[in-house]
Amino acid sequence: MQTPLPIILASSSPRRRELLQAIGMPFTVMTSDVDEETSPGLSPAEIVESLALRKARAVAGKEKEGLVLGADTIVVLDGRVLGKPKDEEDAFRTLQALQGREHTVYSGVALVDAATGREEVAHCSTLVRIRPLAEREIRAYIATGEPMDKAGSYAIQGLGATIVEGIEGDYFTVVGLPLHLTAALLSRFGVHLL
């Protein structure tokens, strides 16, 4: 696939890299390392859009050309944002709260043209149901290490798939990069995947 601009992924996430590779998107990676604190009172949609845009802008500001792709994902339960766990006990508390219930995953996607500064940003949300879990199961899952760098302390594309009872919405939103939304935003910059 030829793209009119080089694509730069502003993320260190191996999952986002794998998703772009799976759809044949040529890209390079440049991590953004931005502060991910947000103002209080923002909606989940505003949080993921602002963070995705902040990441893309940070990388675009260092480049002369290219289309910079930023993304952010959060897990929301009862109006509370559940980020990445600080430690194993934090992961346990998160999974204990999620088990047997539904929560919503939000993923924001932003594109910034480094040469012109033009920006596009949007988000998707997906409802996820985690099956009831015994304390032993939660501890065993945490012992694998998989939950430790994931929003909500689980990875739907890994062993965490065994605790997900169902989803309503887009699977890739839960993984961390809604591909249909990414393709739609890319098309606004003349990059067409099909």
JOWO-V867813 format. One record per residue. N is the residue number from 1. RES is the residue in three letters. SS is DSSP state (H for helix, E for strand, C for the rest). PSI is psi in whole degrees, -180 to 180 (NA if undefined). D_LAST is the distance of its C-alpha to the last C-alpha in Angstrom with 2 decimals. Layout:
n={N N}
res={RES RES}
ss={SS SS}
psi={PSI PSI}
d_last={D_LAST D_LAST}
This chain:
n={1 2 3 4 5 6 7 8 9 10 11 12 13 14 15 16 17 18 19 20 21 22 23 24 25 26 27 28 29 30 31 32 33 34 35 36 37 38 39 40 41 42 43 44 45 46 47 48 49 50 51 52 53 54 55 56 57 58 59 60 61 62 63 64 65 66 67 68 69 70 71 72 73 74 75 76 77 78 79 80 81 82 83 84 85 86 87 88 89 90 91 92 93 94 95 96 97 98 99 100 101 102 103 104 105 106 107 108 109 110 111 112 113 114 115 116 117 118 119 120 121 122 123 124 125 126 127 128 129 130 131 132 133 134 135 136 137 138 139 140 141 142 143 144 145 146 147 148 149 150 151 152 153 154 155 156 157 158 159 160 161 162 163 164 165 166 167 168 169 170 171 172 173 174 175 176 177 178 179 180 181 182 183 184 185 186 187 188 189 190 191 192 193 194}
res={MET GLN THR PRO LEU PRO ILE ILE LEU ALA SER SER SER PRO ARG ARG ARG GLU LEU LEU GLN ALA ILE GLY MET PRO PHE THR VAL MET THR SER ASP VAL ASP GLU GLU THR SER PRO GLY LEU SER PRO ALA GLU ILE VAL GLU SER LEU ALA LEU ARG LYS ALA ARG ALA VAL ALA GLY LYS GLU LYS GLU GLY LEU VAL LEU GLY ALA ASP THR ILE VAL VAL LEU ASP GLY ARG VAL LEU GLY LYS PRO LYS ASP GLU GLU ASP ALA PHE ARG THR LEU GLN ALA LEU GLN GLY ARG GLU HIS THR VAL TYR SER GLY VAL ALA LEU VAL ASP ALA ALA THR GLY ARG GLU GLU VAL ALA HIS CYS SER THR LEU VAL ARG ILE ARG PRO LEU ALA GLU ARG GLU ILE ARG ALA TYR ILE ALA THR GLY GLU PRO MET ASP LYS ALA GLY SER TYR ALA ILE GLN GLY LEU GLY ALA THR ILE VAL GLU GLY ILE GLU GLY ASP TYR PHE THR VAL VAL GLY LEU PRO LEU HIS LEU THR ALA ALA LEU LEU SER ARG PHE GLY VAL HIS LEU LEU}
ss={C C C C C C E E E C C C C H H H H H H H H H C C C C C E E C C C C C C C C C C C C C C H H H H H H H H H H H H H H H H H C C C C C C E E E E E E E E E E E C C E E E C E C C C H H H H H H H H H H H C C C E E E E E E E E E E E E C C C C C E E E E E E E E E E E E C C C C H H H H H H H H H C C H H H H C E C C C C C C C H H H H C E E E E E C C H H H H H C C C H H H H H H H H H C C C C C C C}
psi={130 136 142 -23 147 141 131 121 118 61 143 2 119 -28 -42 -39 -46 -39 -43 -39 -38 -29 10 24 120 132 164 166 133 111 150 -34 47 161 128 17 141 162 143 151 -6 145 162 -41 -42 -36 -53 -34 -43 -39 -40 -43 -40 -43 -46 -42 -40 -43 -41 -33 -16 -6 151 -31 165 158 113 127 118 150 154 146 136 158 132 125 122 40 2 132 126 109 -159 144 145 -32 -176 -36 -36 -42 -41 -47 -41 -49 -34 -41 -36 -30 137 12 174 147 172 134 130 134 128 147 133 144 135 127 113 -32 -40 -19 0 139 145 137 145 176 165 158 149 137 132 135 124 134 161 138 140 154 -39 -41 -42 -47 -40 -40 -44 -37 -22 -19 -14 -39 -14 -21 28 136 130 0 28 158 109 -25 1 -144 -26 -20 -26 -13 -9 120 -29 164 153 105 -154 121 -43 -23 -39 -37 -33 1 95 110 -37 -38 -41 -45 -40 -42 -41 -38 -28 -17 11 11 113 124 -26 NA}
d_last={8.89 10.98 11.65 14.30 16.32 17.27 16.30 19.50 19.87 23.19 24.09 26.20 24.75 23.98 21.98 19.54 19.30 18.71 15.88 13.98 14.93 13.82 10.10 10.67 11.11 13.98 16.68 20.44 22.69 25.49 27.34 28.63 31.90 32.49 35.08 33.53 36.46 35.76 38.18 39.88 39.04 35.27 33.27 30.88 27.91 29.65 30.38 26.85 25.48 28.42 28.21 24.48 25.19 28.37 26.66 23.98 26.78 29.04 26.73 25.61 29.35 29.84 27.12 27.18 23.43 20.19 18.09 19.97 18.60 21.49 21.80 24.82 25.78 29.09 30.86 33.15 36.10 38.59 37.41 37.96 35.34 35.52 34.37 34.46 37.87 40.61 42.26 42.69 44.92 42.42 39.74 42.31 43.06 39.39 38.75 42.08 41.06 37.63 38.97 39.48 37.64 34.42 32.86 29.79 27.23 25.65 22.84 22.27 19.42 20.16 18.68 21.25 20.97 23.93 24.88 25.04 25.51 23.00 22.15 19.93 20.91 20.55 21.43 21.18 24.10 24.71 28.10 29.30 32.48 34.41 36.94 40.62 41.52 44.88 45.98 46.03 42.32 41.42 43.61 42.20 38.59 39.63 41.46 38.20 37.22 33.72 34.44 35.76 32.79 30.87 31.01 33.07 34.30 31.92 28.65 26.78 24.82 28.17 31.64 31.36 29.35 32.80 34.13 31.30 32.39 29.36 26.75 25.76 22.37 19.47 20.36 18.30 20.32 23.36 22.15 21.68 18.08 16.34 12.69 11.61 13.90 12.86 9.21 11.04 13.49 11.34 9.82 13.57 14.08 11.56 9.24 5.54 3.82 0.00}
